[in-house]
């Protein structure tokens, strides 16, 4: 009896699995932790199973048929190939419609297969017809001159209506040309208006040069004893004027 009481006291005091460093307050906490572990493991296992099943249905099944008397796509299903029997035979199992079909032979893309649902509910694997070959056999012309010219006219009308140019795109080149002409005209007017001032300044400068030449000639005559220079040989360069001025000051 004492042993039973000791075990009960140990459970109540929370020393169960104390050697592992885990402290549970009561027996109910132990069951709660066990349930949580089971739920987590079950969730992980469920995710793994769901991922494996999803990867197994790796075939895209496009099911066509008549709806309201019009042929159209009715459903996109998923399918997987599964082994059947001991001879290596395989079947196609569909995920949504739960049908079993023979392995498809006509592929329309990577893991894409088209089926037509007949009136009796059977699925038939099919593909598209060669439209070019069919039209060639029917004698259809690929190039129609009238249709091509009409298409060009429609394209021009659509471009004129849809591709509306902005005001700047339409008249930008005209505005740029007008601005250039105005700038050139203003520059020419300013240039011609300044020509009069330049001409007057040149006349004044010529008069000053002539007066300076007369003064140099007069100075030379005074210093040379009254002999006037003749021709170009008697002209005194302007650079010698300071020398004559210094000699005159010394005398």
C-alpha positions in Angstrom: 0.0 0.0 0.0 2.9 2.3 0.7 4.3 1.6 -2.7 1.1 2.7 -4.4 0.9 5.8 -2.4 4.5 6.7 -3.3 3.8 6.3 -7.0 0.7 8.5 -6.7 2.7 11.2 -4.8 5.3 11.1 -7.4 2.8 11.6 -10.2 1.1 14.5 -8.3 4.4 16.2 -7.6 5.3 16.3 -11.3 8.5 14.1 -11.0 7.5 11.7 -13.8 10.2 11.5 -16.5 12.2 13.8 -14.4 15.4 12.1 -15.5 14.7 13.3 -19.1 14.2 16.9 -17.9 10.4 16.9 -18.7 8.1 17.9 -16.0 4.4 17.1 -16.4 2.0 18.5 -13.8 -0.5 15.7 -13.9 -1.5 12.5 -15.8 -3.9 14.6 -17.8 -1.0 16.7 -19.1 0.7 13.5 -20.3 -2.3 12.5 -22.3 -2.6 16.1 -23.7 1.0 16.0 -24.9 0.5 12.6 -26.4 -2.6 13.8 -28.3 -0.7 16.9 -29.6 2.2 14.7 -30.8 -0.2 12.3 -32.5 -2.0 15.3 -34.3 1.3 16.8 -35.4 2.6 13.4 -36.7 -0.8 12.8 -38.4 -0.7 16.2 -40.1 2.8 15.7 -41.4 1.8 12.2 -42.7 -1.3 13.6 -44.3 0.7 16.3 -46.1 3.2 13.7 -47.3 0.3 11.5 -48.6 -1.4 14.5 -50.3 1.8 15.5 -52.0 2.5 12.0 -53.2 -1.1 11.6 -54.6 -0.9 15.0 -56.3 2.4 14.1 -57.9 1.0 10.8 -59.1 -1.8 12.6 -61.0 0.6 14.2 -63.4 -1.4 13.9 -66.6 -3.6 16.8 -67.9 -6.8 15.4 -69.4 -8.8 17.8 -71.6 -12.3 16.6 -72.1 -14.3 18.0 -75.0 -17.9 17.4 -75.9 -21.1 19.0 -77.1 -22.8 21.5 -74.8 -26.0 22.9 -76.2 -25.2 21.4 -79.5 -21.9 23.3 -79.7 -18.5 21.5 -79.4 -16.4 23.0 -76.6 -14.1 22.2 -73.7 -16.1 20.7 -70.9 -13.6 19.8 -68.2 -9.9 19.6 -67.4 -9.2 16.6 -65.3 -6.1 15.0 -63.8 -5.0 11.4 -64.5 -2.4 8.9 -63.5 -1.1 5.8 -65.0 -1.3 2.8 -62.7 -0.1 -0.8 -63.1 -2.8 -3.4 -63.5 -2.4 -7.2 -63.4 0.8 -9.2 -63.5 1.6 -8.8 -67.2 2.7 -5.1 -67.0 -0.6 -3.7 -68.3 -1.5 -0.1 -67.3 -4.7 1.9 -67.0 -5.4 5.6 -66.8 -7.3 6.6 -63.7 -9.0 10.1 -63.7 -9.2 12.0 -60.5 -12.4 14.0 -60.9 -14.6 11.8 -63.0 -13.2 8.5 -61.4 -13.1 6.8 -64.8 -10.6 4.2 -65.9 -9.3 4.6 -69.5 -6.8 2.8 -71.7 -3.4 4.5 -71.8 -3.6 7.4 -74.2 -1.6 7.3 -77.5 -2.0 10.8 -78.9 -0.3 13.5 -77.0 -1.1 17.2 -77.6 1.7 18.7 -75.4 3.8 17.8 -72.4 1.6 15.4 -70.4 -1.5 16.8 -72.1 -4.1 14.5 -73.7 -7.3 15.4 -75.4 -10.5 13.3 -75.2 -13.8 13.6 -76.9 -16.9 12.5 -74.9 -19.2 10.7 -77.3 -23.0 10.6 -77.0 -22.8 7.2 -75.3 -20.4 8.6 -72.6 -17.2 7.0 -73.9 -14.0 9.0 -74.0 -12.0 8.9 -77.3 -8.4 10.1 -77.5 -8.1 12.5 -80.5 -5.9 15.2 -82.0 -6.4 18.2 -84.3 -6.7 18.0 -88.1 -4.1 19.4 -90.4 -5.9 22.6 -91.5 -3.4 23.4 -94.2 -3.6 20.0 -95.8 -7.4 20.1 -95.7 -7.5 23.5 -97.3 -5.0 22.5 -100.0 -7.2 19.5 -100.8 -10.2 21.7 -101.0 -8.4 24.1 -103.4 -8.4 27.1 -101.1 -6.1 30.0 -102.1 -3.9 31.3 -99.3 -3.2 34.7 -100.9 -6.2 36.9 -101.9 -5.2 40.2 -103.5 -8.5 41.9 -102.7 -8.5 40.8 -99.1 -4.9 41.9 -98.7 -5.6 45.4 -100.1 -8.7 45.7 -97.9 -6.6 44.6 -94.9 -4.1 47.4 -95.6 -6.9 50.0 -95.8 -8.4 48.8 -92.5 -4.9 48.9 -90.9 -4.4 52.5 -92.1 -7.8 53.6 -90.8 -7.2 52.0 -87.4 -3.7 53.6 -87.2 -5.2 57.0 -87.9 -7.9 56.6 -85.3 -6.1 54.8 -82.6 -2.6 56.2 -82.8 -3.5 59.8 -82.1 -0.4 62.0 -82.3 0.1 64.8 -79.7 0.1 68.5 -80.7 3.9 68.6 -80.3 4.5 65.6 -82.4 2.4 67.1 -85.3 3.8 70.6 -85.3 7.1 70.2 -83.4 9.3 70.3 -86.6 7.5 73.4 -87.9 7.9 75.2 -84.7 11.6 74.3 -84.5 12.2 75.6 -88.0 10.3 78.9 -87.3 12.4 79.5 -84.1 15.6 78.9 -86.1 14.6 81.4 -88.8 13.7 84.0 -86.2 17.0 83.6 -84.4 19.0 83.9 -87.6 17.0 87.0 -88.6 17.6 88.7 -85.2 21.3 88.0 -85.4 21.5 89.5 -88.9 19.6 92.6 -87.8 21.9 93.1 -84.8 25.0 92.6 -87.0 23.9 95.2 -89.7 22.9 97.7 -87.0 26.4 97.6 -85.6 28.1 98.0 -89.0 27.5 101.8 -88.9 29.2 102.1 -85.5 32.1 100.0 -86.7 32.5 102.1 -89.8 32.5 105.4 -87.8 35.1 103.9 -85.4 37.3 102.9 -88.3 37.1 106.5 -89.8 38.1 107.9 -86.4 40.9 105.5 -86.1 42.2 106.4 -89.6 42.1 110.0 -88.8 44.1 109.4 -85.6 46.7 107.3 -87.5 47.0 110.1 -90.1 47.5 112.7 -87.4 50.1 110.5 -85.7 52.0 110.0 -89.1 52.0 113.8 -89.6 53.4 114.4 -86.1 56.1 111.8 -86.6 57.0 113.3 -90.0 57.2 116.8 -88.4 59.3 115.5 -85.5 61.7 113.8 -88.0 62.1 116.9 -90.0 62.9 119.0 -86.9 65.5 116.5 -85.8 67.1 115.8 -89.2 67.8 119.5 -90.0 64.8 120.2 -92.2 65.1 117.3 -94.6 61.8 115.7 -95.4 61.7 111.9 -95.9 60.8 110.8 -99.4 59.2 107.5 -100.3 58.7 104.6 -97.9 62.4 104.7 -96.9 62.0 107.8 -94.9 59.1 106.6 -92.8 59.9 106.2 -89.1 58.3 103.2 -87.5 56.1 104.0 -84.6 58.2 101.8 -82.3 61.0 104.4 -82.5 58.8 107.3 -81.2 59.8 106.7 -77.5 63.5 106.8 -78.5 63.1 110.2 -80.2 61.1 111.5 -77.3 63.9 110.4 -74.8 66.6 112.0 -77.0 64.6 115.2 -77.2 64.3 115.3 -73.4 68.1 114.8 -73.0 68.8 117.8 -75.3 
